[in-house]
Amino acid sequence: MYLTAVQVIGGNITVVRGETAVLPCTLTDTEEPLSQISWQRRTRGKPRTDNFFTILPTSGPKYVNGLDRRFNYIGSLTGRDGSLQLSNVTLLDEGIYSCIFTLFPSGNHQTDIPLNLLVPPVTSVKDDRPFLGSDEVSLATCTAAGSRPPADVKWLTGSLKERLNTTTSSTQHDDGTATTVSTLFGIPTIKINRHQVNCVVTTPALPEADVLPFTLQVYFPPMEVKIRERSKDSFECLSEANPNASITWTRSGPWPLSAVKAEGSVLTLLSHSSDLNGLYQCEATNLHGTKYGHLYVHVTSALFCNIICGKILSCILNLLPIRLSLSYFEKKNGQKCYYQLCIFWICKAGRGLL
């Protein structure tokens, strides 16, 4: 006499797209002779019941209704194990798989095995290129595209928490995936420029949260140009800008090649000759605008003297008389070398030097 409490044990399987799924199927509680094990499916790619695999005691495993080598029999007839392995799982494979044992004389016994897919998102952060201003605008957008289930997207903003806001939306696609978009909003000021924030994406399809660091960018033209004295013979042109400003040095009149060298933002005076005399212009420019700074150099009595004259250009244009005295004296090599603020002299009699 055969036992009647026949059981076919399966399971509920969840796998990440592209990985390998094991469809378990074992027969228990019977000694009836086994005629065959067969597999059917109803999936996204095969919405109607499809017989696709069979295992016979005489000839072994066999593909039915087409060859799909992603399926491999990993069970055992003697162990009454009909388990299959499916590699490189796609969304079209998602659905219900039926494992059927045919016994004699009791007939067919089966179990249904749902196969569920997880799809990790494609994540990215986009700079929305905000320009310096006083109104709230979008600063950056974080996207988790093609995820299943829909991903959770959040921003970690640290010390900027009170200054920034977010909006998040999700769009469902026909293939069962979804795209989640979260946008970061704030007032684009210099105070938030170059601060780091993080977009954090979580979903069961990822083994751990995907953290995308992002440095906030607020774009603006060059601000005030400053000329800093690096050494007695060297000056640097500085201006805050985003993107960084490119620096170009020019001067009114011929450029004294043997006396002055300009490399990027740095101007170096190579000699103490009168060839140096003149007004040098520093131009700071990026795609949003241009700003200028000026340096006047004057050599007299074989002694080298220089000064950054921030207002020299307006003086020249407007011919405004300004009375200034000697700035300071310093000793060098036992001799007195004086540095003069030359605005009055230039306005009154220095046009020939420019």
C-alpha positions in Angstrom: 0.0 0.0 0.0 1.3 3.5 -0.9 1.1 6.5 1.3 -1.5 9.1 0.3 0.0 12.1 2.0 2.2 13.0 -0.9 3.9 16.4 -0.8 5.9 18.4 -3.3 8.0 21.0 -1.6 8.9 24.2 -3.4 9.4 27.8 -2.2 9.0 31.5 -3.0 12.1 32.8 -4.7 13.4 36.4 -4.9 16.5 37.1 -7.0 18.3 40.2 -8.3 18.2 40.6 -12.1 21.2 39.2 -13.8 22.0 36.7 -11.0 21.2 33.0 -10.7 18.0 31.6 -9.3 17.4 28.1 -7.9 13.9 26.8 -8.3 13.6 24.1 -5.5 11.3 21.2 -6.0 11.4 17.9 -4.0 8.9 15.0 -3.5 8.3 13.5 -0.1 6.2 11.0 1.8 5.7 8.4 -1.0 7.3 5.3 -2.4 5.3 5.3 -5.6 7.4 4.7 -8.8 8.3 8.0 -10.5 7.4 8.3 -14.2 8.7 11.8 -14.9 9.3 15.3 -13.6 8.0 18.1 -15.7 8.2 21.9 -15.5 5.7 24.6 -16.7 5.8 28.4 -16.5 3.6 31.4 -16.8 5.9 34.5 -16.9 6.1 38.0 -18.4 7.9 36.5 -21.4 5.5 33.4 -21.6 2.1 34.6 -20.3 0.4 31.4 -21.4 1.2 28.1 -19.7 4.4 26.8 -21.3 5.9 23.3 -20.9 9.6 24.0 -21.1 11.5 21.2 -19.3 11.2 17.5 -18.4 13.3 14.8 -16.7 12.7 11.2 -17.6 14.1 8.2 -15.6 15.2 6.6 -18.9 16.7 9.6 -20.9 17.3 12.3 -18.3 16.7 16.0 -18.6 15.3 17.5 -21.8 14.4 20.9 -23.1 10.8 21.2 -24.4 9.4 23.8 -26.8 12.7 25.4 -27.5 16.3 25.4 -26.2 17.2 27.7 -23.3 20.5 26.7 -21.9 20.1 29.1 -18.9 18.1 26.3 -17.3 20.1 23.4 -15.8 18.8 20.4 -13.9 20.6 20.3 -10.5 18.3 17.7 -8.8 18.4 13.9 -8.6 15.9 11.3 -9.7 16.9 8.9 -7.0 16.5 11.6 -4.5 13.2 12.7 -6.1 14.6 16.2 -6.4 13.4 18.1 -9.5 15.2 21.4 -8.7 16.3 23.7 -11.6 18.9 26.4 -11.8 18.2 29.5 -13.9 21.2 31.8 -14.7 21.2 35.4 -15.8 17.6 36.0 -14.8 15.7 38.8 -16.6 12.4 40.5 -15.9 10.8 38.4 -18.6 11.6 35.3 -16.4 9.5 36.6 -13.5 6.3 34.6 -12.9 5.0 31.3 -11.6 6.9 28.0 -12.2 5.1 24.7 -11.7 7.0 21.6 -10.8 5.1 18.4 -11.5 5.9 14.8 -10.4 4.1 12.1 -12.2 3.7 8.9 -10.1 2.2 5.6 -10.7 -0.6 5.0 -10.0 -1.6 8.2 -8.1 -0.8 10.5 -11.1 0.4 14.1 -11.0 1.5 16.0 -7.9 2.8 19.6 -8.2 3.8 22.8 -6.5 3.9 26.4 -7.8 7.0 28.4 -7.2 6.8 32.2 -7.6 9.9 33.8 -8.9 10.2 37.5 -8.0 12.8 39.9 -9.4 14.6 42.8 -7.8 16.3 45.4 -10.0 19.0 47.6 -8.7 18.7 51.2 -9.9 21.1 53.2 -12.0 22.0 56.1 -9.7 23.3 59.5 -10.6 23.5 63.1 -9.3 23.2 66.1 -11.7 24.3 69.6 -11.1 21.5 71.9 -11.9 24.0 74.8 -12.4 22.4 77.4 -10.2 23.5 81.0 -10.7 24.1 83.3 -7.8 20.9 84.9 -6.7 18.3 85.6 -4.0 15.5 83.3 -5.1 15.1 79.6 -4.3 16.0 77.4 -7.3 17.0 73.7 -7.9 20.6 73.1 -6.9 21.0 69.4 -7.8 18.9 66.4 -8.8 19.5 62.8 -7.6 18.0 60.0 -9.7 17.5 56.3 -9.1 16.4 54.9 -12.4 14.9 51.6 -13.3 14.6 50.2 -9.8 12.3 47.4 -8.6 10.8 48.0 -6.1 11.0 51.8 -6.3 14.1 53.1 -4.5 14.0 55.4 -1.5 16.0 58.6 -2.3 17.0 61.1 0.4 19.5 63.9 0.9 21.9 64.3 3.8 22.8 68.0 4.0 24.5 68.4 7.3 24.9 72.0 8.5 22.9 73.2 5.5 19.7 71.4 6.7 17.9 74.6 7.6 18.8 76.3 4.3 17.7 73.5 1.9 14.5 71.7 0.8 13.7 68.6 -1.2 11.0 67.3 -3.5 10.8 63.6 -4.5 8.7 61.9 -7.1 8.5 58.4 -8.6 7.5 57.2 -12.1 6.3 53.7 -12.8 7.4 52.0 -16.1 5.7 49.3 -18.2 8.3 46.7 -17.3 7.5 46.9 -13.6 10.5 49.1 -12.7 10.3 52.7 -11.4 12.4 55.8 -11.5 12.7 58.0 -8.4 13.9 61.6 -8.6 14.7 63.8 -5.7 15.6 67.5 -6.3 17.5 69.7 -3.8 16.3 73.3 -3.6 17.9 76.4 -1.9 18.9 80.0 -2.4 22.1 80.0 -4.4 24.5 82.0 -2.2 28.3 82.0 -1.9 27.8 80.6 1.7 26.5 77.3 0.3 29.0 77.1 -2.6 31.3 74.1 -2.5 29.6 72.5 0.5 29.3 68.7 0.3 26.0 66.9 0.6 25.1 63.3 0.0 22.3 61.6 -1.9 21.4 58.3 -0.3 19.6 55.6 -2.3 18.2 52.5 -0.5 16.3 49.5 -2.0 16.1 45.8 -1.3 17.8 45.3 -4.7 21.1 46.8 -3.2 23.1 45.0 -0.6 23.7 48.3 1.2 22.7 52.0 0.7 24.3 53.7 -2.3 25.8 57.0 -1.1 26.5 59.6 -3.8 28.6 62.5 -2.5 28.0 65.8 -4.3 29.7 69.2 -3.9 27.2 72.0 -4.3 28.1 74.5 -7.0 26.8 78.1 -7.2 28.0 79.8 -10.4 29.0 83.5 -10.5 31.3 85.9 -12.4 34.7 87.0 -10.9 34.2 89.2 -7.8 36.6 91.9 -6.7 40.0 91.5 -8.1 42.9 91.7 -5.6 46.6 91.9 -6.5 48.7 90.4 -3.7 52.4 91.0 -3.3 54.1 87.6 -3.1 57.6 89.0 -2.8 59.4 92.2 -3.7 59.5 91.3 -7.4 56.4 89.1 -7.7 52.6 89.8 -7.7 49.6 87.5 -7.8 46.1 88.4 -9.2 43.3 86.9 -7.2 39.5 86.9 -7.8 36.8 84.6 -6.4 34.7 83.0 -9.2 32.9 79.8 -10.2 34.0 78.3 -12.4 37.5 79.6 -11.5 38.6 82.6 -13.4 41.3 82.5 -16.0 43.9 85.2 -15.4 45.6 87.3 -18.1 48.1 90.0 -17.6 48.5 92.9 -20.1 49.9 96.4 -20.1 49.4 99.6 -21.9 52.1 99.9 -24.5 54.7 97.3 -25.6 55.3 94.4 -23.3 58.9 94.5 -21.9 59.8 90.9 -22.6 63.2 91.0 -20.9 61.9 92.8 -17.9 58.6 91.1 -17.0 57.3 87.6 -17.0 53.6 86.6 -16.7 52.7 83.0 -15.8 49.0 82.5 -15.1 48.0 84.7 -12.2 51.6 85.6 -11.3 53.5 88.6 -12.6 57.2 88.6 -12.0 59.5 91.6 -12.5 62.9 90.4 -13.8 64.9 93.6 -13.7 64.9 97.1 -12.1 65.2 99.0 -15.4 62.9 101.8 -16.6 61.5 99.3 -19.2 59.2 98.2 -16.4 57.5 101.6 -16.1 53.8 101.4 -16.9 50.3 100.3 -15.9 49.7 96.6 -15.9 46.2 95.1 -16.1 45.1 91.9 -14.6 42.0 90.4 -16.3 40.0 87.8 -14.4 37.3 86.1 -16.6 35.0 83.1 -16.8 32.0 82.3 -18.9 29.8 84.5 -16.6 31.8 87.8 -16.7 35.1 89.7 -16.4 36.7 91.8 -13.7 39.9 93.9 -13.8 42.6 94.9 -11.4 45.6 97.2 -12.0 49.2 97.5 -10.9 51.4 100.5 -11.6 55.2 100.1 -11.7 57.6 103.1 -11.7 61.4 102.9 -11.5 63.4 106.1 -10.7 67.1 106.8 -9.9 68.0 103.2 -10.6 66.1 102.2 -7.5 63.3 99.7 -8.0 59.9 100.9 -6.7 56.4 99.5 -7.2 52.9 99.8 -5.8 49.5 98.3 -6.4 47.2 101.2 -7.2 43.7 99.9 -7.1 42.1 103.2 -8.2 44.7 104.3 -10.7 42.6 103.7 -13.8 39.8 106.0 -12.6 42.4 108.6 -11.7 43.9 108.6 -15.2 40.5 108.8 -16.8 39.1 111.6 -14.7 42.4 113.5 -14.1 41.5 114.1 -10.5 44.4 115.8 -8.5 45.3 113.7 -5.5 48.0 114.7 -3.0 49.9 111.9 -1.5 53.2 111.7 0.4 55.9 109.1 0.5 54.5 105.8 1.9 57.5 104.4 3.7 61.2 103.9 3.6 63.2 100.8 3.9 66.9 100.0 3.9 68.3 97.6 1.5 72.1 96.9 1.0 72.9 100.0 3.0 70.9 102.2 0.7 67.5 103.9 1.1 65.0 102.6 -1.5 61.6 104.5 -1.3 58.3 103.2 -2.5 55.9 106.0 -3.7 52.2 106.1 -4.2 52.4 107.6 -7.7 48.8 108.6 -8.4 49.3 112.3 -8.2 52.5 112.2 -10.3 50.7 110.0 -13.0 47.7 112.3 -13.2 49.8 115.4 -13.5 52.7 114.4 -15.6 53.0 110.7 -16.2 51.0 110.1 -19.3 54.2 109.6 -21.3 55.0 106.5 -19.2 51.7 104.8 -20.1 
